[in-house]
């Protein structure tokens, strides 16, 4: 069903460009993505092996293993859009193109679901570490591996529900327009019912709102953890001025401190790397109808989008470095 209410912004006509020549965004993606993919695969696989073979598992293991699995999904599913970029001749094959288009809805759905689940797991992990630091005795009795698994299942369920629009809208449009081209994603909206079209508008705004809310939440949790950690260090210095008076640090304290440092480092990485993707999303919506509040050229938007995508993928690939830098002992 066509929607006649779809409008367009009356921006100035952009000068013609040679589409046969690759733009700056091509080199950004073509060069950086293989490096990010290799780091993501090796790093997260090592994390899964180390944590999976540890016999003394805690709730920390549940969150870190979950994040490693989600991060692998995010980056490997990006390979789906990377191959046509570097192998354009493959897309011209009719069979390959049809399979490519048919898988697009599922790919977008699970990649966004993995990103949401990874982000929300980081928030839950940060809140748990904050609670464990402020109320250590209550935390030991209240938190367990089983409860961490239940929380993770809730996170996954919410992530799935928040991204159902992508497969439903795409496959509905594909069913009513078999010739729908992946290069013209805007044409998808023309084949949606008024209900699905309204859902798409709400989803686009909700995605930006969720990204901003995640950023604010993780930044706030990171600041709280840093404040608590600083106060604990100051208290320790005040109570034990001489080194010989300081009590021996137990393994549980060391593992708790490692988990605290790790979640602080992961949160800081998220805050820095996600600033550009969120900015790009805001600019993209501001440039599109019905807002039409900010004009930006397609070339500039493509470059920012490429940089934003690579920055986003770095967030889901640098976990191995943070793990090595902050983790001193296996959690006990």
ABEGO torsion letter per residue (X at the ends): XBBAABBBBBBBBBBBBBAABBBAAAAAAAAAAAAAAAAAAAAAAAAAAAAAABABBBAAAAAAAAAAAAAAAAAAAAAAAAAAAABAAAAABAAAAAAAAAAAAAAAAAAAAAAAAAAAAAAAAAAAAAAAAABAAAAAAABBAAAAAAAAAAAAAAAAAAAAAAAAAAAAAAAABAABBAABAAAAAAABBAAAAAAAAAAAAAAAAAAAAAAAAAAAAAAAAAAAAAAAAAAAAAABABAAABBBBBAAAAAAAAAAAAAAAAAAAAAAAAAAAAAAAAAAAAABOAAGABBBBAAAAAAAAAAAAAAAAAAAAAAAAAAAAABABBBX
